[in-house]
Amino acid sequence: MAKYPFSYVPNVYPLNFHSSTKSRFAIRRQHGYEILEVNEGNLTVQRYSKPDTFLPDFPRFETLNDTLFVGVIEPHFYIHISSNGGTITTLSGETVATLPKCSAADVKRYGDIVISKENFVQWFYFDSTNGSLTKVAEQRFPRPIWNVKFANSDDPDCRLCFVVPFLSKNFYLVEIPDTPGTALKSAIKIPVIHGKIVVTPILIHFPFWRSYIVCAMDDGSVDYYQYDSAEKIIGQCETLNVGVQPPLLCKIYVQRQLHLILCSDQTTVMKSDKHSLGFCNMDVKDVGFMLPLSAKSDQESVNSLLYYSEGHICLGKIIDKQKMTIQKVHVGETLMHLEHDVDTNVLVASSVHSNLITVTPNGQETIDQPQTLVTAFENRKILHWSASEEYKYETGAGPAPVQYIEDITSLVIFGADRFTILDAVQLSRFEEIFCMTIAKFGNDTYVFAGTALAFPGNDNIEQGRILVFRIDSGNSRSEPSGMLRQVLEKTVKSPVYGIKATATSIRALIGTSCWDVIFNPSQHTLELTNNTMIGHFVYCNSSTFNEDLSALAASDAMQSLILAKLDAPKDKDDGKIVARERHQRAFLSLNFLSNHEFIGCDSEENVTIFSDLLPKDHHHGENGTSSNNICTELTNLGSMYLGQTVNKIRAGAPFLPIYAKPKKSNFNHRYFSSADGAVGIFANVEDDVFT
């Protein structure tokens, strides 16, 4: 919007009071300094380059060389701290307080001051009502101090401060006492990744969600930790690479939503989006600094910026939210199942990679493993199953070795913020994950995975397992064994085709029967009870339970599609099957719309909605109400050719076109993913939208 050329990145210090009608910034030049005054209303700028042109209420500094901090203290004081000490002056230039020599300093506009010299840190409070400076606390640390920084300079009630020792394995988050002369209340040690140096730490709180400690590092990366202010604990360190120079951190509000701008070679925005930490890029590069243009007490109304980019000091305004960019993470494996846990903010996935097995004539096997994100994970654990070791590959008839392709399945946890791999468990040979669900018991989150042991060339699957893992996140880990802690396993004599959990119960489709799964997390036991015979399955392509686990829809290679009511009395020889689809089709994905209706996508790329009610009655049963007009053949309520192979359907609608926004109801929206990478919506649109 406005640009001023600079051949170097200047040091710029904001001088804005809450009551200021114009924004002022001090800019250090090679000789002296100048004042930049900005009218935020029309974004006009006036530069004062010589002291004899300064206005009466401008600060008078001898020099800004060796400056550690320049700023304001409300309501009308300037403060300047250099390596030779600090002074607090009035608007007219009268000195009211001084500070000792120091090597690092930070000031809050509300009067809190922190300085350090070698390994000695002191905290002061300046009372603007009487102009007095009081020492609040002091502390010596084992190592020389590199930097001191108030955790949240915008919050007058925040008493937290960062202390960063030089070349240390940890830095500290301390709480400053309210009463002068008392000891520091607490200190949290925050680990630093080996070989990195913390340049600037900051505490950022996203309203109604979480707090994060964000650290600009010397190698151009940003390390961040989830911070629990109530328990005073931090989570696992996550890393984001944003450039090659140490990033600068700037908090700004866009449409009343808090953003943290990471200024570096490629400027990146960190924000909270629907209780998930998101990142996107800004269309400005090589940003040397970025500052809010105003210091209004209502920070949420500020979205104008003063920043340095590509040789210029610029004025700009963020007029809309930055659009989220698509981030591609090359896993190197095929992701078969994917579940998101909101509480721990992780993605749990089952992935498959292929090993090349070379068998020599004497029966020796060598394994060539591909380089993927999972196989390269150093702390990957391997689950062995003795049953899978019984299979041996055949040797060739001649002297030449024989090669086979063997698929290996892993259970993987990704951080939902940046999709970095947090933990991985590799399953036994020939063991596949057919289904997966996440359930919460007490304060712990568990992953239930249903597997099957499928030997090459054998169509008859005779064994499977239910694997149970606990997700240990952050400081709740009792030992350093990763986030996935195996709790128990249950071996069954059939493949586990489906499993789903509610707040009170778990049900699983194992072979031809549906079982109630009784899990006791305190005693680490899992029992299968209440066997319900469904029918004969040759190979189940897909299955799904409804929300209350009272109904099951399944598609088999031989009997197409069936609907079973699990809580209804058995009145037929084929178990609880109440309706079938007469046409022979393989459905690859299914999802219930109600207790009597479900949607299915078949291998011929068709989408169909089925009901077990007669056509004239299906509207009366759409919300789960009972009906006596149950038909033994599934009713086709509607079908369309999609032209894509749908591999997963989920309830909900993350995005909707404007015409599909419901006017009276919002039920039965479903989103899907296809084999060619598309994501789409099946929307419930009212009849009168297009009329």
C-alpha positions as CSV (number, residue, x, y, z in Angstrom):
1,M,0.0,0.0,0.0
2,A,3.0,2.3,0.7
3,K,6.7,1.6,0.4
4,Y,10.0,3.2,1.5
5,P,13.3,1.8,0.2
6,F,16.0,0.6,2.6
7,S,19.2,-1.1,1.5
8,Y,19.2,-3.2,4.7
9,V,16.7,-4.5,7.3
10,P,16.5,-1.6,9.8
11,N,15.7,-2.0,13.5
12,V,12.2,-0.6,14.0
13,Y,10.6,0.1,17.5
14,P,6.9,0.9,18.0
15,L,6.2,3.9,20.1
16,N,2.4,3.6,20.3
17,F,0.3,4.4,23.4
18,H,-3.3,3.1,23.8
19,S,-4.5,6.7,23.5
20,S,-2.4,7.5,20.4
21,T,-4.3,8.9,17.5
22,K,-1.4,8.2,15.1
23,S,1.1,5.3,15.1
24,R,4.8,6.1,15.6
25,F,7.9,4.1,15.0
26,A,11.5,4.8,15.7
27,I,13.8,3.6,13.0
28,R,17.6,3.3,13.7
29,R,19.7,4.6,10.9
30,Q,23.5,4.2,10.4
31,H,23.8,7.7,11.9
32,G,21.1,8.6,14.3
33,Y,17.4,7.6,14.0
34,E,14.2,8.9,12.5
35,I,10.5,8.8,13.5
36,L,7.8,7.4,11.2
37,E,4.3,8.7,11.9
38,V,1.4,6.9,10.3
39,N,-2.2,7.9,10.2
40,E,-4.0,4.6,10.3
41,G,-7.3,6.0,9.0
42,N,-6.0,6.9,5.5
43,L,-2.6,5.3,5.8
44,T,-0.7,8.5,5.1
45,V,2.9,8.7,6.4
46,Q,5.1,11.5,7.5
47,R,8.8,11.0,8.2
48,Y,10.9,13.0,10.7
49,S,14.5,12.4,9.8
50,K,16.2,15.2,11.8
51,P,15.9,16.0,15.5
52,D,15.2,19.6,14.9
53,T,11.9,18.6,13.1
54,F,10.7,16.4,15.9
55,L,7.4,17.2,17.6
56,P,7.5,18.2,21.3
57,D,6.2,14.8,22.5
58,F,8.8,12.8,20.5
59,P,11.4,10.8,22.5
60,R,14.9,12.2,22.6
61,F,17.6,9.5,22.4
62,E,21.3,10.2,22.2
63,T,21.7,7.1,20.1
64,L,20.1,3.8,19.3
65,N,23.3,1.9,19.0
66,D,23.6,-1.1,21.3
67,T,19.9,-0.8,21.9
68,L,18.2,-3.8,23.6
69,F,14.7,-2.3,23.9
70,V,12.8,0.9,23.0
71,G,9.1,1.3,23.7
72,V,6.5,2.9,25.9
73,I,5.0,2.5,29.3
74,E,1.4,3.5,29.7
75,P,0.0,6.1,29.9
76,H,2.8,8.5,28.9
77,F,6.4,7.3,29.5
78,Y,9.2,6.3,27.1
79,I,11.8,3.6,28.0
80,H,15.1,3.0,26.4
81,I,17.4,0.2,27.4
82,S,20.9,-0.4,26.0
83,S,24.0,-2.3,27.2
84,N,25.0,0.7,29.3
85,G,21.7,0.7,31.2
86,G,18.2,2.0,30.8
87,T,16.2,5.3,31.3
88,I,12.5,6.0,31.7
89,T,11.5,9.4,30.6
90,T,8.4,11.6,30.3
91,L,7.1,12.9,27.0
92,S,9.0,16.1,27.7
93,G,12.3,14.2,28.1
94,E,12.6,14.3,31.9
95,T,14.3,11.2,33.3
96,V,12.3,9.6,36.2
97,A,14.1,6.2,36.7
98,T,17.2,4.4,35.6
99,L,18.2,0.7,35.2
100,P,21.6,-0.9,35.6
101,K,23.8,-2.3,32.8
102,C,22.5,-5.4,31.1
103,S,22.9,-7.7,28.1
104,A,19.2,-8.6,27.5
105,A,16.0,-6.9,28.3
106,D,12.2,-6.8,27.7
107,V,9.4,-4.5,28.8
108,K,5.6,-4.7,29.0
109,R,3.8,-1.5,28.4
110,Y,2.0,-2.0,31.7
111,G,5.2,-1.4,33.7
112,D,6.9,-4.9,34.0
113,I,10.6,-4.9,33.2
114,V,13.1,-7.8,33.0
115,I,16.9,-7.4,32.4
116,S,19.8,-9.9,32.6
117,K,23.5,-9.6,33.0
118,E,25.7,-12.7,32.6
119,N,23.7,-15.3,34.7
120,F,21.8,-12.8,36.8
121,V,18.2,-11.9,36.0
122,Q,16.2,-9.1,37.7
123,W,12.6,-8.1,37.4
124,F,11.3,-4.6,38.1
125,Y,7.9,-2.8,38.1
126,F,7.5,0.8,37.2
127,D,4.5,2.5,38.8
128,S,3.4,5.2,36.4
129,T,1.2,6.9,39.0
130,N,4.1,8.1,41.1
131,G,7.1,7.4,38.8
132,S,8.8,4.9,41.1
133,L,10.8,1.8,40.1
134,T,10.7,-1.2,42.3
135,K,12.7,-4.4,42.1
136,V,10.3,-7.4,42.3
137,A,12.6,-10.4,42.1
138,E,16.0,-11.6,41.1
139,Q,17.5,-15.0,40.3
140,R,20.9,-16.5,39.4
141,F,21.0,-19.3,36.9
142,P,23.7,-21.9,36.3
143,R,24.6,-20.6,32.8
144,P,24.9,-17.1,31.2
145,I,21.6,-15.8,29.9
146,W,21.1,-15.4,26.2
147,N,17.7,-13.8,26.2
148,V,14.8,-12.8,28.5
149,K,11.3,-12.4,27.2
150,F,7.8,-11.8,28.7
151,A,5.6,-14.7,27.7
152,N,2.6,-12.6,26.7
153,S,3.3,-8.8,26.5
154,D,-0.3,-8.0,25.5
155,D,-1.8,-9.4,28.7
156,P,-1.4,-7.2,31.8
157,D,-2.3,-10.1,34.1
158,C,0.2,-12.6,32.7
159,R,3.1,-13.1,35.1
160,L,5.1,-15.5,33.0
161,C,8.5,-14.8,31.6
162,F,11.0,-16.8,29.5
163,V,14.6,-17.1,30.5
164,V,16.9,-18.5,27.8
165,P,20.4,-19.6,28.8
166,F,23.2,-19.6,26.3
167,L,23.9,-23.0,24.5
168,S,21.8,-24.9,27.0
169,K,19.7,-28.0,26.7
170,N,16.8,-26.3,28.4
171,F,15.2,-22.9,28.8
172,Y,12.8,-21.8,31.5
173,L,9.3,-20.4,31.9
174,V,9.1,-18.7,35.3
175,E,6.3,-17.1,37.1
176,I,7.0,-13.6,38.6
177,P,5.7,-13.0,42.1
178,D,3.2,-10.2,42.8
179,T,4.9,-9.1,46.0
180,P,8.4,-7.6,45.8
181,G,11.2,-9.5,47.6
182,T,9.6,-13.0,47.3
183,A,11.1,-15.8,45.4
184,L,10.0,-16.9,41.9
185,K,6.8,-18.9,42.1
186,S,7.7,-21.7,39.7
187,A,9.9,-22.7,36.8
188,I,9.3,-25.1,34.0
189,K,12.2,-26.6,32.1
190,I,11.5,-26.7,28.3
191,P,13.9,-29.0,26.3
192,V,15.8,-27.7,23.3
193,I,16.5,-30.0,20.4
194,H,20.3,-30.7,20.2
195,G,22.2,-28.3,18.0
196,K,19.6,-25.6,18.1
197,I,19.5,-22.2,19.8
198,V,16.3,-20.5,20.9
199,V,16.3,-16.9,19.5
200,T,12.9,-15.7,20.6
201,P,10.1,-17.6,22.6
202,I,6.5,-16.5,22.8
203,L,3.3,-17.8,24.5
204,I,0.2,-17.6,22.3
205,H,-3.3,-18.5,23.5
206,F,-6.0,-19.3,21.0
207,P,-9.3,-18.3,22.7
208,F,-11.6,-21.2,23.8
209,W,-9.0,-23.7,22.8
210,R,-5.3,-24.2,23.5
211,S,-2.1,-22.3,24.4
212,Y,1.2,-22.9,22.6
213,I,4.9,-22.0,23.4
214,V,6.4,-21.0,20.0
215,C,10.1,-20.6,19.6
216,A,12.0,-19.0,16.8
217,M,15.2,-21.0,16.3
218,D,18.6,-20.0,14.9
219,D,18.4,-22.4,12.0
220,G,15.3,-20.8,10.5
221,S,12.8,-23.3,12.0
222,V,10.0,-22.8,14.5
223,D,9.6,-25.2,17.4
224,Y,6.3,-25.2,19.3
225,Y,4.9,-27.0,22.3
226,Q,1.3,-27.3,23.5
227,Y,1.1,-25.7,27.0
228,D,-1.3,-26.6,29.7
229,S,-1.5,-23.5,32.0
230,A,-3.5,-25.3,34.7
231,E,-1.2,-28.3,35.1
232,K,1.9,-26.3,34.1
233,I,3.0,-29.0,31.7
234,I,4.1,-28.9,28.0
235,G,3.5,-31.4,25.2
236,Q,5.8,-32.9,22.6
237,C,8.0,-30.6,20.5
238,E,6.8,-30.1,16.9
239,T,9.0,-28.4,14.3
240,L,8.1,-26.2,11.3
241,N,10.8,-25.1,8.8
242,V,10.0,-21.6,7.5
243,G,13.4,-20.4,6.1
244,V,17.1,-20.2,6.6
245,Q,17.2,-17.1,8.9
246,P,15.8,-16.9,12.4
247,P,12.1,-16.1,12.1
248,L,10.5,-13.1,13.8
249,L,7.2,-13.6,15.5
250,C,4.2,-11.2,15.2
251,K,0.7,-11.5,16.6
252,I,-2.1,-10.0,14.6
253,Y,-5.9,-10.3,14.4
254,V,-7.6,-10.9,11.1
255,Q,-11.4,-10.7,11.1
256,R,-11.2,-10.9,14.9
257,Q,-9.3,-14.2,14.8
258,L,-5.8,-14.4,16.3
259,H,-2.9,-15.2,13.9
260,L,0.8,-15.6,14.6
261,I,2.9,-14.5,11.7
262,L,6.3,-16.2,11.3
263,C,8.4,-13.8,9.4
264,S,11.3,-15.4,7.4
265,D,12.2,-16.2,3.8
266,Q,8.7,-17.6,3.3
267,T,6.3,-15.9,5.6
268,T,4.0,-18.4,7.3
269,V,0.8,-17.9,9.3
270,M,-0.1,-20.0,12.3
271,K,-3.7,-20.0,13.4
272,S,-6.5,-22.0,15.0
273,D,-9.1,-23.3,12.6
274,K,-12.0,-25.3,14.0
275,H,-9.9,-26.5,17.0
276,S,-7.0,-27.6,14.8
277,L,-3.7,-25.9,14.4
278,G,-3.3,-24.7,10.8
279,F,-0.6,-23.1,8.8
280,C,-0.7,-21.2,5.5
281,N,1.7,-19.0,3.5
282,M,1.4,-15.3,2.9
283,D,2.1,-13.7,-0.5
284,V,5.0,-11.6,0.8
285,K,8.6,-12.9,0.9
286,D,11.9,-12.1,2.7
287,V,10.1,-10.4,5.5
288,G,12.6,-8.7,7.9
289,F,10.0,-7.7,10.5
290,M,6.2,-7.2,10.9
291,L,4.5,-5.0,13.5
292,P,0.9,-4.1,14.2
293,L,0.3,-0.6,13.1
294,S,-1.6,0.3,16.2
295,A,-1.6,-0.4,20.0
296,K,-5.3,-0.1,20.6
297,S,-6.5,-1.7,23.8
298,D,-8.9,-3.7,21.7
299,Q,-6.3,-5.7,19.8
300,E,-8.9,-7.6,17.9
301,S,-9.7,-4.5,15.9
302,V,-6.2,-4.2,14.6
303,N,-5.2,-5.8,11.3
304,S,-2.9,-3.2,9.7
305,L,0.8,-3.8,9.5
306,L,4.1,-2.2,9.1
307,Y,6.6,-4.6,7.6
308,Y,9.9,-4.9,5.7
309,S,9.9,-6.9,2.5
310,E,12.4,-7.1,-0.4
311,G,14.2,-3.9,0.4
312,H,11.3,-1.7,1.4
313,I,9.4,-0.7,4.6
314,C,5.8,-1.3,3.6
315,L,2.4,-0.5,5.0
316,G,-0.3,-3.1,4.4
317,K,-3.7,-4.4,5.6
318,I,-4.9,-7.9,5.7
319,I,-8.3,-7.6,4.2
320,D,-9.3,-11.3,4.3
321,K,-8.2,-14.6,5.9
322,Q,-5.3,-16.2,4.2
323,K,-6.5,-19.2,2.2
324,M,-5.2,-22.6,3.5
325,T,-2.7,-24.0,1.1
326,I,-2.7,-27.7,0.3
327,Q,0.2,-29.4,1.9
328,K,1.4,-32.6,0.4
329,V,3.1,-35.1,2.7
330,H,4.8,-37.9,0.8
331,V,4.3,-40.9,3.0
332,G,5.5,-43.4,0.5
333,E,2.9,-45.9,1.6
334,T,-0.7,-46.6,0.8
335,L,-3.0,-45.3,3.6
336,M,-5.9,-47.7,4.0
337,H,-7.8,-46.3,7.0
338,L,-7.7,-42.9,8.6
339,E,-9.2,-41.7,11.9
340,H,-8.9,-38.3,13.6
341,D,-8.9,-38.0,17.4
342,V,-9.9,-34.5,18.6
343,D,-8.7,-34.8,22.2
344,T,-5.1,-35.8,21.3
345,N,-5.2,-34.0,17.9
346,V,-3.6,-36.9,16.1
347,L,-4.4,-38.8,12.9
348,V,-4.4,-42.6,13.3
349,A,-3.8,-44.5,10.0
350,S,-3.1,-47.9,8.7
351,S,-0.5,-47.9,5.9
352,V,0.9,-50.5,3.6
353,H,4.3,-50.8,1.9
354,S,5.6,-53.7,-0.2
355,N,8.8,-55.5,0.5
356,L,10.7,-57.4,-2.1
357,I,11.5,-61.0,-0.8
358,T,14.3,-62.9,-2.6
359,V,14.4,-66.6,-1.8
360,T,17.6,-68.5,-2.7
361,P,17.5,-72.2,-3.7
362,N,18.6,-73.2,-0.2
363,G,15.5,-71.4,1.3
364,Q,17.3,-68.3,2.7
365,E,15.3,-65.1,2.4
366,T,16.5,-61.6,2.0
367,I,14.2,-58.6,2.4
368,D,14.5,-55.4,0.4
369,Q,12.5,-52.7,2.2
370,P,11.5,-49.4,0.5
371,Q,12.4,-46.1,2.0
372,T,9.1,-44.5,3.2
373,L,8.2,-42.1,5.9
374,V,7.2,-45.1,8.1
375,T,10.2,-47.4,7.5
376,A,12.5,-44.4,8.1
377,F,11.0,-43.7,11.5
378,E,13.7,-44.7,14.0
379,N,11.4,-45.7,16.9
380,R,9.1,-48.0,14.8
381,K,8.0,-51.0,16.8
382,I,7.3,-54.5,15.3
383,L,4.6,-56.8,16.5
384,H,5.4,-60.5,16.0
385,W,2.7,-63.2,15.6
386,S,3.9,-66.7,15.7
387,A,1.1,-67.9,13.4
388,S,2.5,-65.7,10.6
389,E,6.0,-67.3,10.8
390,E,4.6,-70.7,9.8
391,Y,4.4,-69.7,6.2
392,K,7.5,-70.3,4.0
393,Y,8.0,-69.2,0.4
394,E,8.6,-71.9,-2.2
395,T,12.1,-72.0,-3.7
396,G,12.6,-72.1,-7.5
397,A,13.3,-75.3,-9.5
398,G,16.6,-74.1,-10.7
399,P,19.7,-72.4,-9.3
400,A,18.2,-68.9,-9.7
401,P,16.6,-67.2,-6.7
402,V,12.9,-66.5,-6.7
403,Q,11.4,-63.1,-5.8
404,Y,8.1,-62.3,-4.2
405,I,6.2,-59.1,-3.3
406,E,5.0,-59.0,0.3
407,D,2.7,-56.3,1.7
408,I,3.5,-55.1,5.2
409,T,0.9,-53.2,7.2
410,S,1.7,-50.6,9.9
411,L,-0.4,-48.6,12.4
412,V,0.8,-45.0,12.3
413,I,0.1,-41.8,14.3
414,F,0.6,-38.4,12.6
415,G,0.4,-35.1,14.3
416,A,-2.8,-33.4,12.9
417,D,-1.1,-30.0,12.9
418,R,1.8,-30.6,10.5
419,F,1.3,-34.3,9.6
420,T,4.6,-35.3,11.0
421,I,4.9,-39.0,12.1
422,L,4.8,-39.4,15.9
423,D,4.8,-43.2,16.3
424,A,4.5,-46.3,14.2
425,V,3.8,-50.0,14.9
426,Q,4.5,-52.5,12.2
427,L,2.3,-55.6,12.2
428,S,3.3,-59.2,11.6
429,R,3.9,-60.6,8.2
430,F,0.7,-61.3,6.2
431,E,-1.4,-59.5,8.8
432,E,-3.8,-56.9,7.4
433,I,-5.9,-54.2,9.1
434,F,-9.5,-54.6,7.9
435,C,-11.1,-52.1,10.3
436,M,-10.3,-49.5,12.9
437,T,-12.0,-47.3,15.5
438,I,-11.1,-44.9,18.3
439,A,-12.8,-45.0,21.7
440,K,-12.4,-43.1,24.9
441,F,-12.6,-44.9,28.3
442,G,-12.2,-42.6,31.3
443,N,-9.4,-40.1,30.5
444,D,-7.6,-42.4,28.1
445,T,-8.1,-42.8,24.3
446,Y,-7.7,-46.2,22.7
447,V,-7.4,-47.5,19.2
448,F,-9.1,-50.8,18.3
449,A,-7.8,-52.4,15.1
450,G,-9.4,-55.5,13.6
451,T,-6.9,-57.7,11.5
452,A,-6.8,-60.8,9.5
453,L,-3.9,-63.2,8.7
454,A,-4.0,-63.7,4.9
455,F,-1.3,-66.0,3.5
456,P,-0.4,-65.7,-0.2
457,G,-2.5,-68.0,-2.5
458,N,-4.9,-69.0,0.3
459,D,-8.4,-67.5,-0.1
460,N,-9.6,-69.0,3.2
461,I,-8.8,-66.6,6.1
462,E,-8.8,-68.6,9.3
463,Q,-7.3,-66.2,11.9
464,G,-7.5,-62.6,13.0
465,R,-6.8,-60.4,15.9
466,I,-8.3,-57.4,17.8
467,L,-5.4,-55.2,18.7
468,V,-5.9,-52.5,21.4
469,F,-3.5,-49.5,21.8
470,R,-3.6,-46.6,24.2
471,I,-2.7,-43.2,22.8
472,D,-0.2,-41.6,25.3
473,S,0.2,-37.9,24.4
474,G,2.5,-35.2,25.8
475,N,3.6,-35.6,29.5
476,S,1.1,-38.3,30.2
477,R,3.6,-40.9,28.8
478,S,4.7,-43.1,31.7
479,E,7.8,-44.3,29.8
480,P,9.5,-43.3,26.6
481,S,8.0,-45.9,24.3
482,G,6.1,-43.7,21.9
483,M,2.5,-42.6,21.7
484,L,1.1,-46.0,20.8
485,R,1.2,-48.3,23.8
486,Q,-0.1,-51.8,23.1
487,V,-2.6,-52.7,25.9
488,L,-3.7,-56.2,24.7
489,E,-4.5,-58.4,21.8
490,K,-7.3,-61.0,21.2
491,T,-6.8,-63.8,18.7
492,V,-10.0,-65.0,16.9
493,K,-10.5,-67.8,14.4
494,S,-11.9,-65.5,11.7
495,P,-11.1,-62.2,10.1
496,V,-12.3,-59.1,11.9
497,Y,-14.3,-57.3,9.1
498,G,-15.7,-54.4,11.1
499,I,-15.5,-52.8,14.5
500,K,-17.2,-49.6,16.0
501,A,-17.4,-48.1,19.4
502,T,-19.8,-45.7,21.1
503,A,-19.6,-44.1,24.5
504,T,-21.0,-47.2,26.1
505,S,-20.3,-50.3,24.0
506,I,-18.3,-51.8,21.2
507,R,-19.4,-54.3,18.5
508,A,-17.3,-56.2,16.0
509,L,-18.1,-58.3,12.9
510,I,-15.9,-61.3,13.1
511,G,-16.3,-63.9,10.4
512,T,-20.0,-64.7,10.0
513,S,-21.1,-63.3,13.4
514,C,-21.4,-60.1,15.3
515,W,-20.0,-59.9,18.8
516,D,-20.3,-57.5,21.7
517,V,-16.8,-56.5,22.8
518,I,-16.4,-56.1,26.6
519,F,-13.2,-54.1,27.3
520,N,-11.9,-53.4,30.8
521,P,-9.1,-50.9,30.6
522,S,-8.2,-51.1,34.3
523,Q,-7.7,-54.9,34.2
524,H,-6.5,-54.9,30.6
525,T,-9.1,-57.6,29.6
526,L,-11.2,-58.0,26.4
527,E,-14.0,-60.5,26.1
528,L,-16.3,-61.4,23.3
529,T,-20.0,-62.1,24.3
530,N,-23.5,-62.2,22.8
531,N,-22.7,-64.0,19.5
532,T,-25.2,-63.0,16.8
533,M,-25.1,-65.1,13.6
534,I,-25.4,-62.9,10.6
535,G,-24.8,-65.2,7.6
536,H,-22.1,-66.8,5.6
537,F,-19.4,-64.5,4.3
538,V,-16.9,-65.6,1.7
539,Y,-15.1,-62.2,1.6
540,C,-16.6,-59.1,3.1
541,N,-15.8,-56.1,0.8
542,S,-17.2,-53.5,3.3
543,S,-19.3,-53.2,6.4
544,T,-20.7,-50.5,8.6
545,F,-22.6,-50.2,11.9
546,N,-25.3,-47.5,12.5
547,E,-24.8,-44.9,15.3
548,D,-26.3,-47.0,18.2
549,L,-24.8,-50.3,16.9
550,S,-28.3,-51.8,16.5
551,A,-27.9,-52.4,12.7
552,L,-25.2,-53.7,10.4
553,A,-24.9,-53.3,6.6
554,A,-22.4,-55.5,4.8
555,S,-21.4,-56.3,1.3
556,D,-19.9,-59.8,0.5
557,A,-18.3,-61.1,-2.6
558,M,-21.0,-63.7,-3.0
559,Q,-24.2,-62.3,-1.6
560,S,-23.9,-58.6,-2.6
561,L,-25.5,-56.5,0.1
562,I,-27.4,-57.3,3.3
563,L,-29.0,-55.4,6.2
564,A,-29.0,-57.0,9.6
565,K,-30.9,-55.8,12.7
566,L,-28.9,-56.9,15.7
567,D,-31.3,-56.1,18.5
568,A,-34.4,-57.6,16.7
569,P,-35.6,-61.2,17.6
570,K,-34.3,-63.9,15.3
571,D,-37.1,-65.2,13.0
572,K,-35.1,-66.6,10.0
573,D,-32.5,-69.2,9.5
574,D,-29.9,-66.8,8.3
575,G,-29.6,-64.9,11.5
576,K,-30.6,-61.3,11.8
577,I,-30.7,-60.4,8.1
578,V,-33.8,-58.5,7.4
579,A,-33.3,-57.4,3.8
580,R,-31.0,-58.1,0.8
581,E,-30.1,-56.5,-2.4
582,R,-31.1,-58.7,-5.3
583,H,-28.5,-57.5,-7.8
584,Q,-25.0,-58.9,-7.5
585,R,-22.7,-55.9,-6.8
586,A,-19.6,-55.3,-4.8
587,F,-20.0,-52.3,-2.5
588,L,-16.7,-50.8,-1.5
589,S,-18.0,-48.3,1.0
590,L,-21.2,-48.0,3.1
591,N,-22.6,-45.5,5.6
592,F,-25.9,-45.3,7.5
593,L,-28.2,-42.3,7.1
594,S,-30.7,-43.5,9.6
595,N,-31.7,-46.8,11.2
596,H,-33.6,-47.8,8.0
597,E,-31.6,-46.0,5.3
598,F,-28.0,-46.2,4.2
599,I,-25.8,-45.1,1.3
600,G,-23.5,-47.4,-0.7
601,C,-20.9,-46.9,-3.5
602,D,-20.1,-50.0,-5.6
603,S,-17.2,-51.0,-7.8
604,E,-19.0,-49.8,-10.9
605,E,-18.8,-46.3,-9.6
606,N,-22.5,-46.0,-8.8
607,V,-24.0,-44.3,-5.6
608,T,-27.2,-45.8,-4.3
609,I,-29.4,-45.1,-1.3
610,F,-31.2,-48.2,0.2
611,S,-34.0,-48.7,2.7
612,D,-35.5,-51.8,4.3
613,L,-38.9,-50.1,4.4
614,L,-41.6,-50.1,1.7
615,P,-41.3,-47.1,-0.6
616,K,-44.5,-45.4,0.7
617,D,-43.2,-45.7,4.3
618,H,-39.6,-44.8,4.2
619,H,-40.1,-41.1,5.1
620,H,-41.8,-42.2,8.3
621,G,-38.8,-44.2,9.4
622,E,-36.0,-41.8,8.3
623,N,-35.3,-40.6,11.8
624,G,-35.1,-44.1,13.3
625,T,-38.8,-44.5,14.2
626,S,-40.2,-48.0,14.0
627,S,-42.3,-49.3,11.2
628,N,-44.1,-52.6,10.7
629,N,-43.8,-52.5,6.9
630,I,-40.3,-54.1,6.7
631,C,-39.6,-55.6,3.3
632,T,-37.2,-58.5,2.8
633,E,-35.7,-56.9,-0.3
634,L,-33.8,-53.6,0.0
635,T,-35.6,-50.7,-1.6
636,N,-33.6,-48.6,-4.0
637,L,-34.5,-45.0,-3.1
638,G,-32.3,-43.5,-5.7
639,S,-29.1,-44.1,-7.7
640,M,-26.6,-42.1,-9.8
641,Y,-23.4,-42.7,-11.7
642,L,-20.6,-40.9,-9.9
643,G,-17.8,-41.9,-12.2
644,Q,-15.3,-42.4,-9.3
645,T,-14.4,-45.3,-7.1
646,V,-15.4,-44.2,-3.6
647,N,-13.3,-45.8,-0.9
648,K,-14.7,-44.0,2.2
649,I,-17.9,-42.3,3.3
650,R,-18.1,-40.2,6.5
651,A,-20.9,-38.4,8.3
652,G,-20.9,-34.6,8.1
653,A,-20.1,-31.9,5.6
654,P,-16.8,-30.0,6.1
655,F,-17.8,-27.7,3.2
656,L,-21.0,-27.1,1.3
657,P,-22.0,-25.0,-1.8
658,I,-24.3,-22.1,-0.9
659,Y,-27.4,-23.6,-2.5
660,A,-27.0,-26.7,-0.3
661,K,-27.0,-24.8,2.9
662,P,-30.1,-26.3,4.7
663,K,-33.0,-24.0,5.4
664,K,-35.0,-26.3,7.6
665,S,-32.8,-29.4,8.3
666,N,-29.2,-30.4,8.2
667,F,-29.3,-34.2,8.4
668,N,-27.9,-36.8,6.1
669,H,-24.9,-34.8,4.7
670,R,-22.0,-37.1,3.9
671,Y,-18.5,-36.5,2.6
672,F,-16.5,-39.0,0.7
673,S,-13.0,-39.6,-0.7
674,S,-12.3,-41.4,-4.0
675,A,-9.4,-43.5,-5.2
676,D,-8.1,-40.8,-7.6
677,G,-7.7,-38.3,-4.7
678,A,-11.0,-36.4,-4.9
679,V,-13.1,-35.3,-1.9
680,G,-16.8,-34.5,-2.3
681,I,-20.1,-34.0,-0.6
682,F,-23.4,-35.8,-0.8
683,A,-25.7,-33.0,0.4
684,N,-29.3,-33.1,1.5
685,V,-30.9,-30.3,-0.6
686,E,-34.6,-29.3,-0.2
687,D,-37.0,-30.0,-3.0
688,D,-37.8,-26.3,-3.6
689,V,-34.2,-25.1,-4.1
690,F,-34.1,-25.5,-7.9
691,T,-37.8,-24.8,-8.5
